[in-house]
Amino acid sequence: MKKIIVNDLKYKYPLAQTLALKGLSFSVEAGEFIGIVGENLSGKSTLCQALVGLVPHFFKGAYGGSVVVSGIEVATSEIAELALKVGLVFQNPFTQVTGSKLTVYEEIAFGLENVGIDREEMKDQIDQALHLLDIYKFKDRNPFDLSGGQMQRMAIAGIIAMRPEILVLDEPTSQLDPQGAEEVFKAIQKLSKEGMTVIMVEHKMEKIAQYSDRVMLLHQGEIIDFDTPGKVFSRADLMGYGVNAPIFTQICKGLGAQNQTNALYPVTLDEAYAAVVKTGHE
Amino acid sequence: MNNIIVKELHFSYPIGGEIIKGMNLSFGNEPTAIVGQNGAGKTTFVKLLKGLLLPTDGEIIICGHNTKNITAAELAKYIGLVFQNPNDQIFKNKVLDEVMYGPRNIGQNEAEARQNSLEALEWVGLSSKIKDNPYDLSLSERKLVTIASIIAMNTKIVIFDEPTIAQDYASKQKIKSIIQRLQKKGTLVLTIIHDMDFVAEAFERVIVFTQGQVLLDGNKQTVYGETELLEKAYLEQPHVTQLCKKLGWSDIFLTVEEFLRYNK
Protein backbone atom coordinates (compact mmCIF):
# COMPACT_ATOMS: atom_id res chain seq x y z
CA MET A 1 0.00 0.00 0.00
CA LYS A 2 1.34 3.42 -0.90
CA LYS A 3 1.77 5.66 2.16
CA ILE A 4 3.21 8.66 0.36
CA ILE A 5 2.34 9.79 -3.15
CA VAL A 6 4.07 12.94 -4.41
CA ASN A 7 3.16 14.24 -7.83
CA ASP A 8 5.00 17.07 -9.60
CA LEU A 9 5.71 18.90 -6.33
CA LYS A 10 7.09 22.39 -6.91
CA TYR A 11 7.86 24.90 -4.19
CA LYS A 12 9.49 28.32 -3.93
CA TYR A 13 10.16 30.06 -0.61
CA PRO A 14 8.76 33.60 -0.24
CA LEU A 15 11.23 36.15 -1.73
CA ALA A 16 13.41 33.36 -3.23
CA GLN A 17 14.20 33.58 -6.91
CA THR A 18 14.54 29.89 -7.66
CA LEU A 19 12.45 26.85 -6.87
CA ALA A 20 13.62 24.83 -3.86
CA LEU A 21 11.76 21.79 -5.23
CA LYS A 22 11.43 21.48 -9.01
CA GLY A 23 8.64 19.04 -9.77
CA LEU A 24 9.30 15.95 -7.64
CA SER A 25 7.27 12.80 -8.28
CA PHE A 26 7.68 9.60 -6.28
CA SER A 27 5.84 7.19 -4.02
CA VAL A 28 6.73 5.23 -0.89
CA GLU A 29 5.22 1.97 0.34
CA ALA A 30 4.08 1.42 3.93
CA GLY A 31 6.93 0.26 6.17
CA GLU A 32 9.71 1.37 3.83
CA PHE A 33 12.82 3.01 5.30
CA ILE A 34 13.90 5.78 2.92
CA GLY A 35 17.20 7.65 3.22
CA ILE A 36 17.46 11.09 1.60
CA VAL A 37 20.94 12.31 0.64
CA GLY A 38 22.21 15.37 -1.17
CA GLU A 39 24.49 18.34 -0.71
CA ASN A 40 23.45 21.43 1.25
CA LEU A 41 20.61 23.30 -0.50
CA SER A 42 19.58 20.24 -2.52
CA GLY A 43 16.06 20.43 -1.05
CA LYS A 44 16.24 17.69 1.61
CA SER A 45 14.85 19.69 4.51
CA THR A 46 12.28 21.44 2.32
CA LEU A 47 10.98 18.05 1.16
CA CYS A 48 10.67 16.94 4.80
CA GLN A 49 8.67 20.07 5.54
CA ALA A 50 6.42 19.44 2.54
CA LEU A 51 5.71 15.88 3.71
CA VAL A 52 4.51 17.05 7.14
CA GLY A 53 2.66 20.13 5.85
CA LEU A 54 4.90 22.91 7.25
CA VAL A 55 5.19 23.66 3.53
CA PRO A 56 2.75 25.21 2.52
CA HIS A 57 0.83 25.75 5.79
CA PHE A 58 3.60 27.52 7.75
CA PHE A 59 6.09 28.48 5.04
CA LYS A 60 3.99 30.26 2.45
CA GLY A 61 5.58 30.91 -0.96
CA ALA A 62 4.57 29.35 -4.28
CA TYR A 63 3.34 25.76 -4.17
CA GLY A 64 2.30 23.42 -6.94
CA GLY A 65 1.59 19.74 -7.44
CA SER A 66 0.34 17.32 -4.84
CA VAL A 67 1.53 15.52 -1.71
CA VAL A 68 -0.70 12.78 -0.32
CA VAL A 69 0.27 11.14 2.98
CA SER A 70 -1.81 8.29 4.39
CA GLY A 71 -4.53 9.19 1.92
CA ILE A 72 -4.67 12.86 2.97
CA GLU A 73 -3.87 15.74 0.60
CA VAL A 74 -1.37 17.82 2.60
CA ALA A 75 -2.04 21.25 1.09
CA THR A 76 -5.80 21.18 1.70
CA SER A 77 -5.85 19.44 5.09
CA GLU A 78 -5.71 20.81 8.61
CA ILE A 79 -2.30 20.57 10.35
CA ALA A 80 -4.09 18.93 13.31
CA GLU A 81 -5.37 16.16 11.06
CA LEU A 82 -1.92 15.71 9.48
CA ALA A 83 -0.21 15.57 12.88
CA LEU A 84 -2.03 12.31 13.62
CA LYS A 85 -0.58 10.68 10.51
CA VAL A 86 2.90 12.09 10.04
CA GLY A 87 5.52 13.34 12.52
CA LEU A 88 8.70 15.35 12.01
CA VAL A 89 11.79 15.13 14.22
CA PHE A 90 13.67 18.42 13.84
CA GLN A 91 17.36 18.61 13.02
CA ASN A 92 18.08 20.68 16.10
CA PRO A 93 16.28 19.31 19.18
CA PHE A 94 16.45 22.72 20.85
CA THR A 95 14.15 24.02 18.10
CA GLN A 96 11.62 21.31 18.79
CA VAL A 97 11.41 21.43 22.59
CA THR A 98 8.38 23.40 23.78
CA GLY A 99 10.25 25.15 26.60
CA SER A 100 7.01 25.18 28.59
CA LYS A 101 7.30 21.78 30.30
CA LEU A 102 9.30 21.06 33.43
CA THR A 103 9.93 17.36 32.95
CA VAL A 104 10.90 15.07 30.10
CA TYR A 105 7.72 13.08 30.75
CA GLU A 106 5.46 16.12 30.31
CA GLU A 107 7.43 17.25 27.26
CA ILE A 108 6.73 13.92 25.60
CA ALA A 109 3.09 14.11 26.67
CA PHE A 110 2.69 17.51 24.98
CA GLY A 111 1.89 16.23 21.50
CA LEU A 112 -0.47 13.56 22.80
CA GLU A 113 -2.35 16.05 25.03
CA ASN A 114 -2.84 18.26 22.01
CA VAL A 115 -4.60 15.56 20.06
CA GLY A 116 -6.77 14.54 23.03
CA ILE A 117 -5.75 10.94 23.60
CA ASP A 118 -7.19 8.96 26.51
CA ARG A 119 -5.10 9.36 29.69
CA GLU A 120 -4.29 5.68 30.24
CA GLU A 121 -3.42 5.16 26.62
CA MET A 122 -1.25 8.27 26.75
CA LYS A 123 0.76 6.94 29.73
CA ASP A 124 1.30 3.66 27.93
CA GLN A 125 2.52 5.36 24.74
CA ILE A 126 4.86 7.69 26.65
CA ASP A 127 6.38 4.82 28.64
CA GLN A 128 7.00 2.81 25.49
CA ALA A 129 8.67 5.76 23.74
CA LEU A 130 10.85 6.47 26.81
CA HIS A 131 12.00 2.86 26.90
CA LEU A 132 12.57 2.61 23.16
CA LEU A 133 14.88 5.64 23.20
CA ASP A 134 16.45 4.51 26.50
CA ILE A 135 15.63 7.70 28.41
CA TYR A 136 13.16 6.32 30.97
CA LYS A 137 15.70 7.12 33.69
CA PHE A 138 15.55 10.81 32.75
CA LYS A 139 11.74 11.08 32.76
CA ASP A 140 11.60 13.42 35.78
CA ARG A 141 14.44 15.72 34.65
CA ASN A 142 14.01 19.20 33.31
CA PRO A 143 14.47 18.99 29.50
CA PHE A 144 17.04 21.80 29.68
CA ASP A 145 19.17 19.83 32.12
CA LEU A 146 19.74 17.13 29.50
CA SER A 147 22.86 16.81 27.39
CA GLY A 148 22.57 17.40 23.62
CA GLY A 149 22.38 13.66 22.96
CA GLN A 150 19.76 13.03 25.65
CA MET A 151 17.69 15.93 24.35
CA GLN A 152 17.83 14.52 20.84
CA ARG A 153 16.53 11.17 22.13
CA MET A 154 13.72 13.05 23.91
CA ALA A 155 12.83 14.90 20.70
CA ILE A 156 12.53 11.59 18.84
CA ALA A 157 10.55 10.01 21.70
CA GLY A 158 8.11 12.94 21.64
CA ILE A 159 7.23 12.22 18.03
CA ILE A 160 7.27 8.43 18.29
CA ALA A 161 4.86 8.57 21.25
CA MET A 162 2.31 10.00 18.81
CA ARG A 163 2.54 6.72 16.85
CA PRO A 164 2.55 8.42 13.46
CA GLU A 165 2.09 6.21 10.41
CA ILE A 166 4.92 8.16 8.77
CA LEU A 167 8.02 9.31 10.65
CA VAL A 168 10.16 12.01 9.03
CA LEU A 169 13.58 12.69 10.61
CA ASP A 170 16.05 15.41 9.65
CA GLU A 171 19.54 14.32 10.79
CA PRO A 172 18.20 12.75 13.98
CA THR A 173 21.49 11.54 15.44
CA SER A 174 23.77 14.55 14.91
CA GLN A 175 24.24 15.09 18.66
CA LEU A 176 24.74 11.46 19.58
CA ASP A 177 27.94 9.54 20.23
CA PRO A 178 28.57 6.71 17.74
CA GLN A 179 27.08 3.90 19.79
CA GLY A 180 24.17 6.12 20.84
CA ALA A 181 23.51 6.86 17.18
CA GLU A 182 23.59 3.16 16.35
CA GLU A 183 21.02 2.44 19.08
CA VAL A 184 18.70 5.13 17.74
CA PHE A 185 19.00 3.79 14.18
CA LYS A 186 18.15 0.30 15.47
CA ALA A 187 15.14 1.66 17.37
CA ILE A 188 13.88 3.42 14.24
CA GLN A 189 14.50 0.32 12.14
CA LYS A 190 12.38 -1.68 14.61
CA LEU A 191 9.50 0.77 14.14
CA SER A 192 9.92 0.53 10.38
CA LYS A 193 9.78 -3.28 10.51
CA GLU A 194 6.57 -2.98 12.55
CA GLY A 195 5.04 -1.01 9.67
CA MET A 196 5.92 2.64 10.31
CA THR A 197 7.11 4.39 7.16
CA VAL A 198 10.41 6.16 7.76
CA ILE A 199 11.90 9.06 5.79
CA MET A 200 15.33 10.13 7.03
CA VAL A 201 17.70 12.87 5.95
CA GLU A 202 21.24 12.01 6.98
CA HIS A 203 24.83 12.87 6.09
CA LYS A 204 26.18 9.66 7.67
CA MET A 205 26.27 7.63 4.47
CA GLU A 206 27.39 4.41 6.18
CA LYS A 207 24.22 4.47 8.28
CA ILE A 208 22.00 5.32 5.31
CA ALA A 209 23.52 2.38 3.40
CA GLN A 210 23.04 0.01 6.33
CA TYR A 211 19.46 0.87 7.24
CA SER A 212 17.64 2.21 4.16
CA ASP A 213 15.56 0.12 1.80
CA ARG A 214 15.90 2.83 -0.83
CA VAL A 215 17.96 6.02 -1.13
CA MET A 216 16.76 9.24 -2.74
CA LEU A 217 19.55 11.36 -4.21
CA LEU A 218 18.51 15.01 -4.46
CA HIS A 219 20.35 17.77 -6.27
CA GLN A 220 19.21 21.35 -6.72
CA GLY A 221 15.60 20.46 -5.99
CA GLU A 222 15.42 17.49 -8.35
CA ILE A 223 15.46 13.72 -7.82
CA ILE A 224 18.55 12.34 -9.53
CA ASP A 225 18.02 8.76 -8.39
CA PHE A 226 15.72 6.79 -6.11
CA ASP A 227 16.88 3.21 -5.81
CA THR A 228 18.62 0.68 -3.56
CA PRO A 229 21.67 1.92 -1.61
CA GLY A 230 23.89 -0.34 -3.76
CA LYS A 231 22.69 1.20 -7.02
CA VAL A 232 22.72 4.83 -5.86
CA PHE A 233 26.13 4.65 -4.17
CA SER A 234 27.70 2.72 -7.07
CA ARG A 235 27.01 5.61 -9.46
CA ALA A 236 30.21 6.84 -11.06
CA ASP A 237 28.90 10.43 -11.11
CA LEU A 238 27.91 10.55 -7.41
CA MET A 239 30.55 13.11 -6.41
CA GLY A 240 29.26 15.41 -9.14
CA TYR A 241 26.15 15.82 -6.98
CA GLY A 242 28.20 16.72 -3.90
CA VAL A 243 27.69 13.35 -2.22
CA ASN A 244 30.45 10.96 -1.26
CA ALA A 245 29.66 7.23 -1.07
CA PRO A 246 30.00 5.32 2.23
CA ILE A 247 33.64 4.75 3.22
CA PHE A 248 33.27 1.02 2.44
CA THR A 249 32.11 1.85 -1.09
CA GLN A 250 34.97 4.32 -1.60
CA ILE A 251 37.51 1.63 -0.66
CA CYS A 252 35.92 -1.00 -2.90
CA LYS A 253 35.68 1.42 -5.84
CA GLY A 254 39.39 2.11 -5.34
CA LEU A 255 40.19 -1.61 -5.34
CA GLY A 256 37.74 -2.44 -8.12
CA ALA A 257 36.08 -4.91 -5.73
CA GLN A 258 32.41 -5.52 -6.55
CA ASN A 259 29.78 -7.70 -4.90
CA GLN A 260 29.70 -11.29 -6.15
CA THR A 261 25.91 -11.34 -6.29
CA ASN A 262 25.44 -8.22 -8.42
CA ALA A 263 27.76 -5.97 -10.36
CA LEU A 264 27.52 -3.24 -7.72
CA TYR A 265 30.00 -1.91 -5.21
CA PRO A 266 29.61 -2.90 -1.54
CA VAL A 267 27.93 -0.33 0.71
CA THR A 268 28.21 -1.99 4.13
CA LEU A 269 31.02 -3.42 6.25
CA ASP A 270 29.92 -7.01 5.64
CA GLU A 271 29.64 -6.55 1.87
CA ALA A 272 33.02 -4.79 1.75
CA TYR A 273 34.63 -7.59 3.75
CA ALA A 274 33.31 -10.25 1.35
CA ALA A 275 34.36 -8.28 -1.75
CA VAL A 276 37.87 -7.48 -0.46
CA VAL A 277 38.48 -11.11 0.54
CA LYS A 278 37.28 -12.25 -2.91
CA THR A 279 39.70 -9.95 -4.72
CA GLY A 280 42.61 -11.39 -2.73
CA HIS A 281 43.46 -8.23 -0.81
CA GLU A 282 43.19 -9.96 2.57
CA MET B 1 55.77 25.88 25.16
CA ASN B 2 52.46 24.47 26.22
CA ASN B 3 49.43 26.52 25.27
CA ILE B 4 47.26 24.75 27.79
CA ILE B 5 48.18 23.03 31.05
CA VAL B 6 45.50 21.21 33.02
CA LYS B 7 46.50 20.15 36.54
CA GLU B 8 44.48 17.86 38.81
CA LEU B 9 41.27 19.30 37.38
CA HIS B 10 38.02 18.58 39.21
CA PHE B 11 34.62 20.08 38.52
CA SER B 12 31.09 19.66 39.86
CA TYR B 13 27.97 21.65 39.02
CA PRO B 14 26.10 22.96 42.09
CA ILE B 15 23.69 20.03 41.87
CA GLY B 16 24.73 16.48 40.99
CA GLY B 17 27.93 14.49 41.10
CA GLU B 18 31.42 15.28 39.92
CA ILE B 19 31.65 15.81 36.14
CA ILE B 20 35.45 16.12 35.77
CA LYS B 21 37.27 13.76 38.10
CA GLY B 22 40.96 14.61 38.21
CA MET B 23 42.48 15.35 34.79
CA ASN B 24 46.09 16.15 33.95
CA LEU B 25 46.74 17.20 30.35
CA SER B 26 48.97 19.52 28.39
CA PHE B 27 48.61 20.83 24.86
CA GLY B 28 51.29 22.21 22.56
CA ASN B 29 50.39 22.83 18.91
CA GLU B 30 49.26 19.40 17.80
CA PRO B 31 45.72 19.33 16.36
CA THR B 32 43.77 17.37 18.95
CA ALA B 33 40.34 15.76 19.00
CA ILE B 34 38.57 15.06 22.28
CA VAL B 35 36.05 12.25 21.88
CA GLY B 36 33.75 10.46 24.30
CA GLN B 37 30.18 9.36 24.82
CA ASN B 38 27.40 11.82 25.61
CA GLY B 39 27.82 12.99 29.19
CA ALA B 40 31.58 12.16 29.34
CA GLY B 41 32.38 15.77 30.25
CA LYS B 42 33.56 17.17 26.88
CA THR B 43 31.38 20.28 26.80
CA THR B 44 32.06 21.01 30.47
CA PHE B 45 35.80 20.71 29.76
CA VAL B 46 35.57 23.26 26.93
CA LYS B 47 33.62 25.67 29.15
CA LEU B 48 36.38 25.31 31.75
CA LEU B 49 39.07 26.05 29.15
CA LYS B 50 37.15 29.15 28.05
CA GLY B 51 36.89 30.35 31.64
CA LEU B 52 33.07 30.19 31.52
CA LEU B 53 33.26 27.76 34.44
CA LEU B 54 35.95 27.67 37.10
CA PRO B 55 37.56 24.50 38.46
CA THR B 56 36.16 23.16 41.73
CA ASP B 57 39.70 21.96 42.39
CA GLY B 58 42.98 22.01 40.46
CA GLU B 59 43.81 24.57 37.80
CA ILE B 60 43.93 25.41 34.11
CA ILE B 61 46.68 27.56 32.61
CA ILE B 62 45.88 29.10 29.20
CA CYS B 63 48.91 30.70 27.49
CA GLY B 64 50.44 31.37 30.91
CA HIS B 65 47.22 32.65 32.53
CA ASN B 66 45.45 30.78 35.31
CA THR B 67 41.73 30.83 34.44
CA LYS B 68 40.99 31.64 38.09
CA ASN B 69 42.89 34.92 37.88
CA ILE B 70 41.61 36.31 34.57
CA THR B 71 38.13 37.20 33.32
CA ALA B 72 36.52 35.17 30.55
CA ALA B 73 36.56 38.36 28.46
CA GLU B 74 40.35 38.72 28.85
CA LEU B 75 40.82 35.02 28.19
CA ALA B 76 39.03 35.45 24.84
CA LYS B 77 42.22 37.03 23.49
CA TYR B 78 43.90 33.63 23.74
CA ILE B 79 41.19 31.07 23.14
CA GLY B 80 38.33 31.12 20.61
CA LEU B 81 35.35 28.78 20.32
CA VAL B 82 33.38 28.01 17.15
CA PHE B 83 29.88 27.02 18.28
CA GLN B 84 28.24 23.84 17.12
CA ASN B 85 25.19 25.61 15.74
CA PRO B 86 26.08 28.81 13.86
CA ASN B 87 22.63 30.24 14.63
CA ASP B 88 23.65 30.40 18.31
CA GLN B 89 26.66 32.53 17.48
CA ILE B 90 25.47 34.95 14.77
CA PHE B 91 23.61 38.15 15.66
CA LYS B 92 24.76 40.94 13.33
CA ASN B 93 22.99 41.65 10.05
CA LYS B 94 26.05 41.95 7.82
CA VAL B 95 28.68 39.27 7.38
CA LEU B 96 31.61 41.67 7.81
CA ASP B 97 30.10 43.25 10.95
CA GLU B 98 29.56 39.79 12.39
CA VAL B 99 33.17 38.76 11.77
CA MET B 100 34.54 42.10 13.09
CA TYR B 101 32.58 41.88 16.32
CA GLY B 102 34.94 39.41 18.06
CA PRO B 103 38.20 41.18 17.10
CA ARG B 104 36.79 44.58 18.16
CA ASN B 105 35.61 43.09 21.44
CA ILE B 106 39.08 41.87 22.39
CA GLY B 107 40.60 45.26 21.72
CA GLN B 108 41.67 45.31 18.07
CA ASN B 109 41.23 48.78 16.59
CA GLU B 110 38.79 49.34 13.71
CA ALA B 111 41.43 49.13 10.95
CA GLU B 112 43.12 46.07 12.42
CA ALA B 113 39.80 44.28 12.99
CA ARG B 114 38.68 45.08 9.44
CA GLN B 115 41.95 43.84 7.96
CA ASN B 116 41.88 40.60 10.01
CA SER B 117 38.21 40.01 9.22
CA LEU B 118 38.67 40.51 5.48
CA GLU B 119 41.61 38.08 5.55
CA ALA B 120 39.62 35.55 7.55
CA LEU B 121 36.69 35.81 5.13
CA GLU B 122 39.10 35.21 2.28
CA TRP B 123 40.38 32.08 4.07
CA VAL B 124 36.90 30.62 4.27
CA GLY B 125 35.97 31.70 0.74
CA LEU B 126 33.31 34.28 1.58
CA SER B 127 35.02 37.44 0.30
CA SER B 128 32.19 38.04 -2.13
CA LYS B 129 29.54 37.96 0.61
CA ILE B 130 30.81 40.51 3.12
CA LYS B 131 27.73 42.72 2.75
CA ASP B 132 25.19 39.92 2.85
CA ASN B 133 22.96 39.24 5.83
CA PRO B 134 24.28 36.03 7.45
CA TYR B 135 20.74 34.65 7.49
CA ASP B 136 20.55 34.90 3.69
CA LEU B 137 23.42 32.41 3.52
CA SER B 138 23.15 28.62 3.59
CA LEU B 139 23.79 26.80 6.86
CA SER B 140 27.25 25.74 5.62
CA GLU B 141 28.14 29.30 4.73
CA ARG B 142 26.88 30.50 8.09
CA LYS B 143 29.18 27.96 9.72
CA LEU B 144 32.06 29.45 7.72
CA VAL B 145 31.09 32.95 8.90
CA THR B 146 31.37 31.81 12.51
CA ILE B 147 34.73 30.17 11.78
CA ALA B 148 35.97 33.38 10.12
CA SER B 149 34.91 35.43 13.12
CA ILE B 150 37.11 33.28 15.35
CA ILE B 151 40.06 33.23 12.91
CA ALA B 152 39.94 37.04 12.76
CA MET B 153 40.51 37.20 16.51
CA ASN B 154 43.96 35.68 15.96
CA THR B 155 43.81 33.62 19.12
CA LYS B 156 46.57 31.11 19.90
CA ILE B 157 43.93 28.42 20.50
CA VAL B 158 40.80 27.65 18.46
CA ILE B 159 38.21 25.11 19.60
CA PHE B 160 35.64 23.63 17.20
CA ASP B 161 32.50 22.18 18.81
CA GLU B 162 31.26 19.40 16.49
CA PRO B 163 32.44 21.09 13.28
CA THR B 164 30.93 18.56 10.85
CA ILE B 165 27.32 18.46 12.06
CA ALA B 166 24.86 19.20 9.23
CA GLN B 167 27.77 19.74 6.81
CA ASP B 168 27.91 18.05 3.42
CA TYR B 169 30.99 16.57 1.77
CA ALA B 170 32.28 19.80 0.21
CA SER B 171 31.85 21.76 3.45
CA LYS B 172 33.68 19.10 5.44
CA GLN B 173 36.61 19.29 3.02
CA LYS B 174 36.63 23.05 3.40
CA ILE B 175 36.64 22.85 7.20
CA LYS B 176 39.46 20.30 7.04
CA SER B 177 41.59 22.65 4.94
CA ILE B 178 40.92 25.53 7.36
CA ILE B 179 42.05 23.37 10.28
CA GLN B 180 45.25 22.48 8.42
CA ARG B 181 45.92 26.11 7.58
CA LEU B 182 45.43 27.13 11.21
CA GLN B 183 47.86 24.42 12.27
CA LYS B 184 50.49 25.66 9.80
CA LYS B 185 50.09 29.13 11.28
CA GLY B 186 50.98 27.67 14.70
CA THR B 187 47.48 27.77 16.17
CA LEU B 188 46.47 24.98 18.56
CA VAL B 189 43.28 23.48 17.09
CA LEU B 190 41.09 21.48 19.46
CA THR B 191 37.75 19.87 18.73
CA ILE B 192 35.09 17.94 20.57
CA ILE B 193 33.51 15.62 18.07
CA HIS B 194 31.67 12.35 17.39
CA ASP B 195 32.69 12.02 13.71
CA MET B 196 35.58 9.54 13.92
CA ASP B 197 36.18 9.49 10.15
CA PHE B 198 36.75 13.24 10.21
CA VAL B 199 39.09 12.95 13.21
CA ALA B 200 41.10 10.33 11.30
CA GLU B 201 41.47 12.74 8.37
CA ALA B 202 42.05 16.08 10.05
CA PHE B 203 43.58 15.54 13.53
CA GLU B 204 46.76 13.97 14.96
CA ARG B 205 46.23 13.45 18.67
CA VAL B 206 43.10 11.84 20.10
CA ILE B 207 42.00 12.03 23.73
CA VAL B 208 39.17 9.77 24.90
CA PHE B 209 37.07 10.96 27.83
CA THR B 210 34.93 8.60 29.81
CA GLN B 211 32.92 9.56 32.88
CA GLY B 212 34.98 12.65 33.55
CA GLN B 213 38.38 10.99 33.19
CA VAL B 214 40.96 10.50 30.46
CA LEU B 215 40.77 6.91 29.23
CA LEU B 216 43.19 7.17 26.30
CA ASP B 217 45.55 9.87 25.06
CA GLY B 218 47.94 9.43 22.15
CA ASN B 219 48.42 9.68 18.42
CA LYS B 220 45.41 8.60 16.38
CA GLN B 221 46.98 5.34 15.17
CA THR B 222 47.55 4.18 18.74
CA VAL B 223 44.20 5.33 20.13
CA TYR B 224 42.13 3.90 17.26
CA GLY B 225 43.97 0.59 17.64
CA GLU B 226 42.42 0.12 21.09
CA THR B 227 39.25 -1.65 19.98
CA GLU B 228 38.13 -2.90 23.38
CA LEU B 229 38.77 0.29 25.32
CA LEU B 230 36.95 2.32 22.66
CA GLU B 231 33.94 0.05 22.95
CA LYS B 232 34.05 0.45 26.71
CA ALA B 233 33.93 4.22 26.15
CA TYR B 234 30.87 3.80 23.90
CA LEU B 235 32.82 4.82 20.80
CA GLU B 236 33.67 3.16 17.52
CA GLN B 237 36.72 3.12 15.30
CA PRO B 238 36.79 4.97 11.97
CA HIS B 239 34.99 2.92 9.31
CA VAL B 240 38.25 2.14 7.47
CA THR B 241 39.72 0.73 10.69
CA GLN B 242 36.61 -1.38 11.24
CA LEU B 243 37.18 -3.01 7.87
CA CYS B 244 40.89 -3.66 8.64
CA LYS B 245 39.90 -5.31 11.91
CA LYS B 246 37.27 -7.47 10.23
CA LEU B 247 39.87 -8.57 7.69
CA GLY B 248 42.06 -9.61 10.63
CA TRP B 249 44.91 -7.26 9.67
CA SER B 250 47.50 -6.31 12.25
CA ASP B 251 48.17 -3.02 10.40
CA ILE B 252 45.60 -0.36 11.15
CA PHE B 253 44.61 2.15 8.47
CA LEU B 254 42.47 5.13 9.35
CA THR B 255 41.56 6.73 6.02
CA VAL B 256 40.49 5.56 2.57
CA GLU B 257 43.62 7.12 1.08
CA GLU B 258 45.95 5.17 3.41
CA PHE B 259 44.05 1.95 2.85
CA LEU B 260 44.29 2.24 -0.93
CA ARG B 261 47.92 3.37 -0.91
CA TYR B 262 49.00 0.16 0.82
CA ASN B 263 46.68 -2.19 -1.00
CA LYS B 264 46.82 -1.28 -4.65
Interface residues (C-beta under 8 A of the other chain):
Chain A: G38 E39 N40 L41 Q91 N92 F94 S147 G148 G149 Q150 E171 S174 Q175 L176 D177 P178 Q179 G180 A181 E182 H203 E206 M239 G242 V243 N244 P246 I247 F248 Q250 I251 G254 L255 L269 A272 Y273 V276 V277 H281 E282
Chain B: G36 Q37 N38 G39 A40 T43 Q84 N85 S138 L139 S140 E162 T164 I165 A166 Q167 D168 Y169 A170 S171 H194 M196 D197 E231 Y234 L235 E236 P238 H239 V240 Q242 L243 K246 L247 G248 V256 F259 L260 N263 K264
